[in-house]
């Protein structure tokens, strides 16, 4: 996911958009009260254009804005379980250290890998599969999909598949968009290629490296049933990106959730009955 400052900027833009929307609605209501046809038509067109733009931005930028393309973002809230997911790897030596922790704690996880990184460390992805973890498609190069042409999106998915082909891949076929940003072409392409789109319940901006104490707090505050936690064993496919803070807090986070009675499950188990 993008740095926290990007989300703050987007939030400020969204607030400005809400104020603009309120102003346009006020103008429309005023025109209706005065019964001026030209004013009504002009303001109605402005409100419609604003609504369409807002909808498009929400679809593109909000990972779990689930219409028209549904993204799996949370498990059954009636069950006390949680799923760990890791994006942007493999990234050595940190991904192997995360796998060591998961093995010691007997915790399954999902790794949404970048094809270019898979080609650098195929043995790490082979280990993920061997130890029962889910390996999903996070594109070949981690390009944002919003501005890509359909053929470029298809190539991002296909490039990842070529990278993992010598190793093998998990079933079901799961895809997570870089940053969670979606293209209007994505739904059709995923349907054609047999992928299910996966988002997350909570991201903690661990790529900002906020420090161990802050990261632990972000990961453990307000625990909820069925959460899918977004973490990063890499950073946008950059080789050797430091994930030391995450390595330090991950065992403590696992122990914390288990002390609260949560069970760690893999995405396939959490999604059972919902994956087509």
C-alpha positions in Angstrom: 0.0 0.0 0.0 1.2 3.6 -0.5 2.9 5.6 2.3 0.6 7.0 5.0 1.2 10.6 3.7 -0.4 9.6 0.4 -3.6 8.5 2.2 -3.6 11.8 4.2 -3.3 13.7 1.0 -6.1 11.7 -0.6 -8.2 12.2 2.5 -7.8 16.0 2.3 -8.8 15.9 -1.4 -11.8 13.8 -0.4 -12.8 16.3 2.2 -12.5 19.1 -0.4 -14.7 17.0 -2.7 -17.4 16.6 -0.1 -17.5 20.3 0.4 -17.7 20.8 -3.3 -20.5 18.2 -3.5 -22.4 19.9 -0.7 -22.1 23.2 -2.5 -23.3 21.8 -5.8 -26.3 20.2 -4.1 -27.1 23.5 -2.4 -27.0 25.2 -5.8 -29.3 22.6 -7.2 -31.8 22.9 -4.4 -31.8 26.7 -4.7 -32.4 26.4 -8.5 -35.3 24.0 -7.8 -36.9 26.4 -5.3 -36.7 29.2 -7.8 -38.1 27.0 -10.6 -35.6 28.2 -13.2 -35.3 25.5 -15.8 -31.9 26.5 -17.1 -30.4 26.8 -13.7 -31.9 23.4 -12.7 -30.5 21.7 -15.8 -27.0 23.2 -15.3 -26.8 22.4 -11.7 -28.2 18.9 -12.2 -25.5 18.2 -14.8 -22.8 19.5 -12.4 -24.1 17.2 -9.6 -24.3 14.2 -12.0 -20.7 14.8 -13.2 -19.5 15.2 -9.7 -21.2 12.0 -8.6 -19.8 10.0 -11.5 -16.2 11.3 -10.8 -16.5 10.6 -7.1 -17.8 7.0 -7.9 -14.9 6.4 -10.3 -12.3 7.6 -7.8 -13.8 5.5 -5.0 -13.7 2.4 -7.2 -10.2 3.0 -8.3 -8.5 4.1 -5.1 -10.5 2.3 -2.3 -9.4 -1.4 -2.2 -12.7 -2.6 -0.7 -15.1 -0.4 -2.6 -17.0 -3.4 -3.8 -19.1 -2.3 -6.7 -19.0 -3.3 -9.5 -16.0 -5.4 -8.8 -16.1 -7.3 -5.5 -12.9 -7.7 -3.5 -12.6 -10.2 -0.6 -11.7 -8.1 2.3 -12.9 -9.9 5.5 -13.7 -13.3 6.7 -16.8 -14.5 8.6 -17.1 -12.1 11.5 -18.8 -14.8 13.5 -15.6 -16.7 13.8 -12.6 -15.6 16.0 -10.0 -15.9 13.3 -7.5 -13.7 11.5 -5.4 -14.1 8.3 -1.9 -12.8 7.8 -1.0 -11.6 4.3 2.4 -10.3 3.0 2.9 -8.2 -0.2 5.8 -7.2 -2.5 8.2 -10.0 -1.9 10.1 -12.2 -1.9 12.7 -9.9 -0.4 15.8 -11.6 1.1 16.9 -12.1 3.8 13.6 -10.8 5.4 11.1 -13.1 3.7 13.1 -16.2 4.9 13.1 -14.8 8.4 9.3 -14.3 8.2 9.0 -17.9 7.0 11.1 -19.0 10.0 8.8 -17.2 12.4 5.7 -18.6 10.8 7.1 -22.1 10.9 8.1 -21.8 14.6 4.6 -20.4 15.5 2.7 -22.9 13.2 1.0 -20.0 11.4 -0.2 -20.2 7.7 -0.1 -17.0 5.6 -0.6 -15.7 2.1 2.2 -14.1 0.1 1.2 -11.8 -2.8 4.5 -11.9 -4.7 5.9 -9.7 -7.4 7.1 -11.6 -10.5 10.4 -9.8 -10.9 11.2 -10.6 -7.2 10.1 -14.2 -7.7 12.7 -14.5 -10.5 15.4 -13.3 -8.1 14.5 -15.7 -5.3 12.6 -18.7 -6.7 13.8 -21.0 -3.9 12.0 -18.8 -1.3 8.7 -19.1 -3.2 9.3 -22.8 -3.4 9.7 -22.9 0.3 6.4 -20.9 0.8 4.5 -23.6 -1.2 6.3 -26.4 0.5 5.4 -25.1 3.9 1.7 -24.7 3.1 1.5 -21.0 2.5 -0.7 -19.4 -0.2 1.2 -17.7 -3.1 -0.8 -15.1 -5.0 -0.3 -12.8 -8.0 0.7 -9.2 -7.2 1.7 -8.4 -10.8 5.1 -8.7 -12.5 6.5 -5.3 -11.8 4.2 -3.7 -9.2 2.9 -1.0 -11.5 -0.2 0.8 -10.5 -3.1 -0.5 -12.7 -5.2 2.7 -12.9 -3.6 4.2 -16.0 -2.6 0.9 -17.7 -4.2 -0.3 -21.0 -6.0 -3.6 -20.9 -3.1 -5.4 -22.7 -0.6 -4.0 -20.2 -2.7 -5.3 -17.3 -2.9 -8.7 -18.9 0.9 -8.7 -19.4 1.4 -7.8 -15.7 -0.7 -10.9 -14.7 0.9 -13.1 -17.3 4.4 -12.0 -16.5 3.9 -13.1 -12.9 2.6 -16.5 -14.1 5.6 -17.0 -16.2 7.9 -16.2 -13.2 6.2 -18.8 -11.0 5.6 -21.4 -13.6 8.8 -23.4 -12.9 8.0 -23.4 -9.2 4.2 -24.0 -9.2 1.4 -21.9 -7.9 -1.4 -22.1 -5.3 -5.0 -22.8 -5.8 -7.4 -21.0 -5.8 -6.0 -18.2 -8.1 -5.9 -15.0 -6.0 -4.8 -11.5 -7.1 -4.1 -8.4 -5.1 -3.7 -5.1 -7.0 -0.6 -3.0 -6.2 -1.7 -0.4 -3.6 -5.2 -1.8 -3.9 -5.8 0.5 -6.9 -8.1 -0.8 -9.6 -8.5 -0.2 -13.3 -12.0 -0.1 -14.9 -10.7 -3.0 -17.1 -9.6 -5.2 -14.2 -12.9 -7.0 -13.5 -13.2 -8.3 -17.0 -9.6 -9.4 -17.1 -9.7 -11.2 -13.8 -12.9 -13.0 -14.9 -11.1 -14.1 -18.1 -8.0 -15.3 -16.3 -9.8 -17.0 -13.4 -8.6 -14.8 -10.6 -10.4 -13.7 -7.4 -9.6 -10.2 -6.2 -8.4 -9.9 -2.6 -8.1 -6.8 -0.5 -7.6 -6.4 3.2 -9.4 -5.4 6.4 -6.5 -3.5 7.9 -3.3 -2.1 6.6 -0.8 -0.7 9.1 1.7 1.2 6.8 4.5 -1.0 7.9 6.5 0.1 4.8 6.9 3.6 6.5 9.0 1.9 9.2 7.3 3.6 12.1 9.3 1.8 14.7 8.6 -1.4 16.6 6.4 0.1 19.3 4.2 2.0 16.9 3.9 -1.0 14.5 2.9 -3.3 17.3 0.2 -0.9 18.4 -1.1 -0.5 14.9 -1.3 -4.3 14.4 -2.9 -5.1 17.7 -5.3 -2.1 18.3 -9.0 -2.9 17.9 -8.8 -6.6 17.0 -11.8 -7.8 15.1 -13.1 -11.2 14.0 -12.3 -12.2 10.4 -9.6 -9.6 9.9 -7.2 -9.9 6.9 -4.1 -8.1 8.0 -1.9 -6.5 5.3 1.9 -6.6 5.9 4.9 -6.3 3.6 7.9 -8.6 3.4 9.1 -6.4 0.6 8.6 -2.8 -0.5 7.3 -2.5 -4.1 9.7 -5.1 -5.3 12.8 -3.2 -4.2 15.6 -5.7 -3.5 16.8 -5.8 0.1 14.3 -3.3 1.5 14.7 -3.3 5.3 11.9 -5.1 7.1 13.7 -5.4 10.5 10.8 -3.7 12.5 8.3 -6.2 11.2 10.6 -9.2 11.9 11.0 -7.9 15.5 7.3 -7.5 16.2 5.7 -10.4 14.3 6.2 -13.1 17.0 4.8 -10.7 19.6 1.8 -9.9 17.4 1.1 -13.6 16.9 1.3 -14.3 20.6 -0.9 -11.3 21.4 -3.7 -12.5 19.1 -3.5 -16.0 20.4 -3.7 -14.8 23.9 -7.0 -13.1 22.9 -8.3 -16.4 21.6 -7.8 -15.8 17.9 -6.9 -18.5 15.5 -4.6 -17.9 12.5 -5.9 -19.3 9.3 -4.8 -19.2 5.7 -6.8 -17.3 3.1 -8.1 -20.5 1.4 -9.7 -21.7 4.6 -11.1 -18.3 5.4 -12.5 -18.0 1.9 -13.8 -21.5 1.7 -17.3 -21.5 0.2 -16.8 -18.0 -1.4 -14.1 -18.7 -4.0 -15.5 -19.7 -7.3 
